[in-house]
Amino acid sequence: MARISGVDLPKKKRIEYGLTYIFGIGLHTSRKILDATGVDYNTRVYELTDAQAALIRNEIQENFMVEGDLRKKVTMDIKGLMDLGSYRGLRHRRGLPCRGQKTKTNARTRKGKRKTVGAA
């Protein structure tokens, strides 16, 4: 089993898709990593040799911000927006969508469960 950046990759998946289970790595980045290390896209995770896994691990550590560090950076960026008092920061603070979506009928994920107002 390959454990990279603190994440256990699914054994039966192709490595190009298995790497996307790491926070901060999508399909495009996964392919960049595999090109840089010379690992074939079609290799299954359980077929990886220790040397190949080490190459991938080193490539990710040296060139990409993933998992805990990336989560911390995103959180700090959002806190910075909130401290500045920017429009996006205010929307984050109020728990509303901050990318221009309408909120009259939708946005239930951000706003939470409906609160009925004026029921007698």
C-alpha positions in Angstrom: 0.0 0.0 0.0 1.3 3.4 -0.9 1.2 6.1 1.7 2.0 9.5 0.4 1.7 12.8 2.2 -0.1 11.1 5.1 -2.8 9.6 2.8 -3.3 5.9 2.0 -3.9 5.7 -1.7 -6.6 3.2 -2.9 -4.7 0.0 -4.0 -6.6 -1.0 -7.1 -6.8 2.4 -8.8 -4.4 3.6 -11.5 -1.8 5.9 -9.9 -2.9 8.9 -12.0 -6.3 8.8 -10.2 -4.9 7.5 -6.9 -2.8 10.6 -6.4 -6.0 12.8 -6.6 -7.0 11.5 -3.2 -4.3 13.8 -1.8 -5.8 17.2 -0.9 -4.3 19.8 -3.4 -3.6 17.3 -6.2 -6.0 17.1 -9.1 -5.7 15.1 -12.3 -3.6 17.7 -14.1 -1.1 18.0 -11.2 -1.1 14.2 -10.9 0.0 13.8 -14.5 2.7 16.5 -14.0 4.1 14.6 -11.1 4.1 11.3 -13.0 5.8 12.9 -16.0 8.5 14.3 -13.8 9.1 11.0 -12.1 8.8 8.8 -15.2 6.1 6.6 -13.8 3.5 5.2 -16.2 -0.1 6.6 -15.8 -1.5 3.0 -16.1 0.4 1.6 -13.2 -1.8 0.5 -10.4 -1.1 1.7 -6.9 -0.3 -1.8 -5.6 2.2 -2.3 -8.5 4.3 0.6 -7.4 7.8 -0.3 -6.4 9.3 1.3 -3.2 11.7 3.3 -5.4 8.8 4.7 -7.5 6.8 5.6 -4.4 9.8 7.4 -3.0 10.3 9.3 -6.3 6.7 10.4 -6.2 6.9 11.3 -2.5 10.0 13.5 -3.1 8.5 15.2 -6.1 5.4 16.2 -4.1 7.4 17.4 -1.1 9.8 19.5 -3.1 7.4 21.1 -5.6 3.8 21.1 -4.3 2.0 22.3 -1.2 -0.5 19.6 -0.1 -2.6 18.4 2.8 -2.0 20.1 6.1 0.1 23.0 4.9 -2.3 23.8 2.1 -5.4 23.6 4.4 -3.6 25.9 6.8 -2.8 28.4 4.0 -6.4 28.4 2.7 -7.7 29.0 6.3 -5.3 31.8 6.8 -6.2 33.4 3.5 -9.8 33.4 4.4 -9.0 34.8 7.9 -7.0 37.5 6.2 -10.0 38.5 4.0 -12.2 38.6 7.1 -9.8 40.8 9.0 -9.5 43.2 6.1 -13.2 43.6 6.0 -13.4 43.0 2.3 -16.7 42.0 0.7 -15.6 38.3 0.4 -14.5 38.4 4.0 -17.8 39.7 5.1 -19.6 37.0 3.2 -17.4 34.3 4.8 -18.1 35.8 8.2 -21.9 35.7 7.7 -21.8 32.2 6.2 -23.1 33.2 2.8 -21.8 32.4 -0.7 -19.1 34.8 -1.7 -18.8 34.2 -5.4 -22.0 36.0 -6.7 -24.6 33.2 -6.4 -28.2 34.2 -5.7 -29.4 33.6 -2.2 -33.2 34.1 -2.4 -34.0 30.5 -3.1 -30.7 28.6 -3.2 -27.5 28.6 -1.1 -28.8 26.1 1.4 -25.4 24.5 1.8 -23.8 27.8 3.0 -26.9 29.1 4.9 -27.8 25.9 6.7 -31.2 24.4 7.4 -34.2 26.7 6.8 -35.3 28.8 9.7 -39.1 29.6 9.4 -39.9 33.2 10.1 -43.3 34.5 11.0 -45.1 31.2 11.6 -48.0 31.8 14.0 
